Amino acid sequence: PWAPSASRIQTRSRRAMPRRATVVVPAYKECANLEELVTRVFAALGEARAKTTEIIVVDDNSADGSEEVITKLAAKGVNVRIIVRTNERGLSSAVLRGFKEAKGKLLLCMDADLQHPPENV
């Protein structure tokens, strides 16, 4: 069976709300894009859908401040969390890890570099 490797998983202790969709964002050294990406995704969804959507950033242990950016957004009540992988690398495995941690029934993968327009969610 699958077991998580050495990682830091950020969770928020608040009343669980059912999630209909999860956007998984694999990332490595994407600190400069993360706040804009998260903001634009939730703006495109609108208030009602944003409440039932989560974003999971799966980061390959970047030392660029990515974790701090996501932590600050989550502290403001944004439905975003980060998984920092310390022993794994690679796009495919990051996407699969995000899907395994997802709470939503609908799963979407989006590049952190804004190559996919966030408004297309």
Secondary structure, DSSP 4 states (H G I P E B T S, - for coil): -----SEEE----S-----SEEEEEEESS-HHHHHHHHHHHHHHHHHHHHTTEEEEEEE---SSSHHHHHHHHHHTT-SEEEEEESS---HHHHHHHHHHH---SEEEE--TTS-S-GGG-
